[in-house]
Amino acid sequence: MSFNALSDAALDQLFRQARTVHAFKPVAVSDDTIRQLYDLLKWGPTAFNAQPARYVFVKSAEAKARLAPALMPGNVPQVQSAAVTVIVAQDTRFHEHLPAQFPGYDAKAVFDANPAMIEPAAFRNSSLQGAYLILAARALGLDCGAMSGFNPQAVNDAFFPDGRFKANFLLNIGVADPAGIHPRAPRLAFEEAAQIA
Ligand SMILES: Cc1cc2nc3c(=O)[nH]c(=O)nc-3n(C[C@H](O)[C@H](O)[C@H](O)COP(=O)(O)O)c2cc1C
């Protein structure tokens, strides 16, 4: 059986040569490109097709200034140089969309009856959607760098004052400045990380 694998060049771009970037060249990312990113990442799968992630594409100086006080100091220059910093958040009421997004089965009722399931599902699936965003950015030839070094409550207060959305992680996107690429750290060997049962 042979599979319909992507080319080695594509696999390099998505995984093997793709690096986390901590500084970016002053190259803008257009709103059209941001929409292209969404139109790719949205196809990544989520449980019950619930799509709990919400995204704020922070581009303007005003919005970056609102984000800055919530960042760990080392992350401030990264956000300043990135064309876009995405707040990947999760909707605490994502299940309200389920009747439209998962027709044919009343998945909303599952969450209404089991509210303790809402947060883990929102976190798990919005994290996956954030990973799809990383791969979409790489697929479009952009570079990115994720950040969890921030105060989530401060981001929530600044961007989601009504309390419905909660920040999960941040993702800088742009064109890499090679000076912002650290030496690559190793990865666990298959035997350390995996087993075939
Ligand atoms: C969820 C997440 C959070 C991260 N948080 C930060 C951060 O706050 N600041 C930072 O400089 N790098 C951060 N990183 C970058 C990681 O250290 C980096 O992705 C990892 O070492 C792999 O680097 P590589 O992709 O170049 O191999 C984060 C990465 C991820 C995926």
The ligand as a MOL file (V3000), in Angstrom:
LIG
                    3D

  0  0  0     0  0            999 V3000
M  V30 BEGIN CTAB
M  V30 COUNTS 31 33 0 0 0
M  V30 BEGIN ATOM
M  V30 1 C 2.3280 26.4910 23.6030 0
M  V30 2 C 3.7160 27.0730 23.4860 0
M  V30 3 C 4.1110 28.0690 24.3620 0
M  V30 4 C 5.3630 28.6600 24.2420 0
M  V30 5 N 5.6720 29.7410 25.0280 0
M  V30 6 C 6.7760 30.4700 24.7460 0
M  V30 7 C 7.0000 31.7260 25.3620 0
M  V30 8 O 6.2090 32.1960 26.1850 0
M  V30 9 N 8.1220 32.4160 25.0220 0
M  V30 10 C 9.0250 31.9370 24.1110 0
M  V30 11 O 10.0180 32.6300 23.8340 0
M  V30 12 N 8.8440 30.7380 23.4890 0
M  V30 13 C 7.7360 30.0090 23.7820 0
M  V30 14 N 7.5020 28.8030 23.1180 0
M  V30 15 C 8.4930 28.3350 22.1310 0
M  V30 16 C 9.0560 26.9180 22.4080 0
M  V30 17 O 10.0930 26.9750 23.3540 0
M  V30 18 C 9.5180 26.3240 21.0710 0
M  V30 19 O 8.3960 26.1960 20.2480 0
M  V30 20 C 10.1880 24.9430 21.2240 0
M  V30 21 O 11.3570 25.0500 21.9660 0
M  V30 22 C 10.4690 24.3060 19.8740 0
M  V30 23 O 11.3190 25.1250 19.0840 0
M  V30 24 P 11.5250 24.7930 17.5220 0
M  V30 25 O 10.1530 24.8190 16.9140 0
M  V30 26 O 12.3880 25.9080 16.9860 0
M  V30 27 O 12.1620 23.4570 17.4180 0
M  V30 28 C 6.2670 28.1980 23.2520 0
M  V30 29 C 5.8630 27.1720 22.3800 0
M  V30 30 C 4.6090 26.6180 22.4870 0
M  V30 31 C 4.1900 25.5670 21.4810 0
M  V30 END ATOM
M  V30 BEGIN BOND
M  V30 1 1 1 2
M  V30 2 1 2 3
M  V30 3 2 2 30
M  V30 4 2 3 4
M  V30 5 1 4 5
M  V30 6 1 4 28
M  V30 7 2 5 6
M  V30 8 1 6 7
M  V30 9 1 6 13
M  V30 10 2 7 8
M  V30 11 1 7 9
M  V30 12 1 9 10
M  V30 13 2 10 11
M  V30 14 1 10 12
M  V30 15 2 12 13
M  V30 16 1 13 14
M  V30 17 1 14 15
M  V30 18 1 14 28
M  V30 19 1 15 16
M  V30 20 1 16 17
M  V30 21 1 16 18
M  V30 22 1 18 19
M  V30 23 1 18 20
M  V30 24 1 20 21
M  V30 25 1 20 22
M  V30 26 1 22 23
M  V30 27 1 23 24
M  V30 28 2 24 25
M  V30 29 1 24 26
M  V30 30 1 24 27
M  V30 31 2 28 29
M  V30 32 1 29 30
M  V30 33 1 30 31
M  V30 END BOND
M  V30 END CTAB
M  END
